[in-house]
């Protein structure tokens, strides 16, 4: 289904469906760990050894800016990408840089109430909570 959405959006924007675009999108679908462009490039070069990092950035930018099919957020000056458009919070570990998605109906309702109360219409929104993860906390104790 997700691949069909990409094809439909590419068609509507008069963009070609290229193997490289498909590979980058599939990489995002398969990697829920919010990869960076460099991480995506490393994965995609296994299938397309000649694809440049610049091409990966161009495709990601097109997916984000022109087509709104992916979202990006920045952590420590690194841009991370995801397809997930459902309301969620990012829990980030500053030690290992792991990023987890957390879903909460209560926080979503609070967030919507806050937006309504402030009478604003955010173009984008990201909630990031920084916490040392359980694995890193265990390693600190050892």
Secondary structure, DSSP 8 states (H G I E B T S, - for coil): -HHHHHHHHHHHTT----HHHHHHHHHHHH-TT--BHHHHHHHHTTT-TT--HHHHHHHHHIIIIIT--SEEEEETTEEEEE---S--EEEE-TTT--EEEE--HHHHHHHHHHHHHHT---S---EEEE---HHHHHHHH-
